[in-house]
Amino acid sequence: MVESPCSKSVTVMSAERMSETLRTLAGTLHEAGKGRDTGVLVGIQRRGVLLAEELGRISAKEYGVDLPVGSLDITLYRDDWTTGALKPKIGRTCIPFDVEGKTLILVDDVLYTGRTVRAALEALADFGRPGRVELLVLVDRGHRELPIRPDYVGLTLTTGKHDRVDVLVASLDGEDGVRLTAGNDGNNFY
């Protein structure tokens, strides 16, 4: 993460709290009956996949429930991909199970405008028709542009529109946690 010298950054979720939050979310999924023959997890590339994999590990270890995990790349389904780099980076999509009739839990790291989720729903249509799609996010930061609401939330943050919320995952970033960096819209969260 590149920050300007004037940026203020604060850790809003430590590694320990992130681990505890994922265990709580896995417990909530278990209590809701997810994973009993029809539940599957599909993480949105990149960090959503890592979070889905961790939820799957926790579900297996703590509840004895095998939640199959898939990964979904939504790059070519985004409504803004042509405004970015000329060569978008395409990630891996791997959904090694039939989604027909399943309760599909879409997992993402941060919910912001809702456009990523809209793109994911469009991409999922290529794989069949789940019985139900639910949304699990580690962080909901508000500022929706589309009528999308998560079913499961680890942390709700009040942010300015220009703030940055970064979910850090040890395998990619060297540490786990969530960091909030003040944007240039005058938001002061200290």
C-alpha positions in Angstrom: 0.0 0.0 0.0 1.5 3.3 -1.1 0.6 6.3 1.2 1.3 9.9 0.8 3.4 11.6 3.5 0.2 13.3 4.7 -2.0 10.2 4.9 -3.1 9.0 8.3 -3.5 5.3 8.7 -4.9 3.3 11.6 -5.3 -0.4 12.2 -9.0 -1.0 12.8 -8.7 -4.8 13.0 -5.7 -6.6 14.4 -4.6 -10.0 13.3 -6.1 -11.5 16.5 -9.4 -9.7 16.0 -9.5 -10.7 12.3 -9.0 -14.4 13.3 -11.7 -14.1 16.0 -14.1 -12.4 13.5 -13.6 -15.2 11.0 -14.3 -17.8 13.7 -17.4 -15.9 14.6 -18.6 -15.7 11.0 -17.9 -19.4 10.5 -20.0 -20.1 13.7 -22.8 -17.9 12.3 -22.8 -19.9 9.1 -22.9 -23.1 11.0 -25.8 -22.0 13.2 -27.7 -20.9 10.1 -27.3 -24.5 8.7 -24.9 -23.6 5.9 -22.8 -26.5 4.8 -25.3 -29.2 5.4 -25.3 -30.7 1.9 -26.1 -27.5 0.1 -23.7 -24.8 1.3 -20.7 -23.7 -0.8 -18.3 -20.8 -0.4 -17.1 -18.8 -3.5 -14.5 -16.1 -2.8 -14.0 -13.1 -5.1 -10.4 -12.8 -6.3 -8.0 -12.1 -4.5 -8.6 -11.6 -0.8 -12.2 -12.9 -0.8 -10.8 -16.3 -2.0 -8.3 -16.3 0.9 -11.0 -15.4 3.4 -13.3 -18.1 2.0 -10.6 -20.7 2.3 -10.0 -19.7 5.9 -13.8 -19.9 6.6 -13.7 -23.4 5.0 -10.8 -24.5 7.3 -12.5 -23.2 10.4 -15.8 -24.9 9.5 -14.1 -28.2 9.0 -11.9 -27.9 12.1 -14.4 -26.5 14.6 -17.7 -27.8 13.3 -16.8 -30.9 11.3 -18.6 -29.3 8.3 -17.0 -29.5 4.8 -17.9 -26.3 3.0 -16.5 -26.6 -0.6 -14.6 -23.5 -1.6 -14.4 -22.0 -5.1 -12.8 -18.9 -6.5 -14.3 -16.3 -8.9 -12.5 -13.7 -11.0 -14.8 -10.8 -12.0 -12.4 -8.7 -14.0 -14.2 -9.0 -17.3 -17.6 -8.5 -15.7 -16.8 -5.2 -14.1 -18.4 -2.1 -15.6 -15.2 -0.1 -15.2 -12.5 -2.5 -16.5 -12.1 -0.6 -19.8 -11.3 2.6 -17.8 -8.3 1.0 -16.1 -5.2 -0.5 -17.5 -5.2 -1.6 -21.1 -4.3 -5.1 -20.1 -6.5 -6.1 -17.1 -5.0 -8.8 -14.8 -7.3 -11.8 -15.1 -7.3 -14.0 -12.0 -8.3 -17.6 -11.6 -11.8 -18.8 -11.5 -12.3 -22.3 -10.1 -15.7 -23.6 -9.1 -15.1 -27.3 -8.8 -18.7 -28.1 -7.8 -22.2 -27.9 -9.2 -23.9 -24.7 -8.1 -27.4 -25.8 -9.1 -29.8 -25.6 -6.1 -26.9 -24.8 -3.7 -26.8 -22.1 -1.1 -23.9 -20.1 -2.5 -22.1 -17.8 0.0 -20.2 -15.2 -2.0 -17.2 -14.0 0.1 -15.5 -10.6 -0.4 -13.1 -8.6 1.8 -14.6 -5.1 1.6 -18.1 -4.0 0.5 -18.1 -0.5 -0.8 -20.2 0.6 -3.8 -21.7 -2.8 -4.6 -20.2 -2.9 -8.1 -17.9 -5.8 -7.4 -20.8 -7.9 -6.1 -22.9 -7.0 -9.1 -20.1 -8.2 -11.4 -19.8 -11.4 -9.3 -23.5 -12.1 -9.6 -23.2 -11.7 -13.4 -20.2 -14.0 -13.5 -21.9 -16.7 -11.4 -24.7 -16.9 -13.9 -22.2 -18.6 -16.2 -22.0 -21.5 -13.8 -25.7 -22.3 -13.3 -28.5 -21.3 -11.0 -27.9 -21.5 -7.3 -30.9 -22.0 -5.1 -29.8 -18.9 -3.1 -26.9 -16.5 -3.1 -25.8 -14.9 0.2 -23.1 -12.3 0.7 -20.5 -12.5 3.4 -18.0 -9.6 3.8 -15.3 -9.0 6.3 -15.8 -5.2 6.2 -18.8 -3.1 5.2 -17.7 0.5 4.7 -20.9 1.9 3.3 -21.3 4.3 0.3 -23.4 2.0 -1.8 -24.2 2.9 -5.4 -26.3 -0.2 -6.0 -29.0 -1.8 -3.8 -26.7 -4.6 -2.4 -26.7 -5.6 1.2 -24.6 -8.3 2.9 -26.1 -11.2 4.9 -23.0 -11.6 7.1 -20.6 -8.8 8.1 -17.5 -9.0 10.3 -17.0 -5.3 10.8 -19.0 -2.2 9.8 -17.0 1.0 9.4 -18.0 4.6 9.0 -15.7 6.0 6.3 -15.4 9.0 4.1 -15.9 8.4 0.4 -12.2 8.9 -0.4 -10.8 6.9 2.5 -9.1 3.6 1.8 -9.9 0.3 3.6 -7.3 -2.4 3.1 -7.7 -6.0 4.2 -4.3 -7.5 4.8 -3.8 -11.2 4.5 -0.5 -12.7 5.7 0.0 -14.9 2.6 -0.1 -11.8 0.3 0.8 -8.9 2.6 3.0 -10.4 5.4 0.4 -9.7 8.1 -3.3 -10.1 8.8 -5.5 -7.1 9.7 -7.6 -4.2 8.4 -6.2 -0.8 7.9 -8.1 2.5 7.3 -6.3 5.3 5.6 -7.8 8.8 5.6 -8.6 10.2 2.1 -8.5 13.7 0.9 -12.2 14.5 1.6 -11.6 16.1 5.0 -12.6 13.0 6.9 -10.8 12.9 10.2 -11.3 9.6 12.0 -8.9 10.2 14.9 
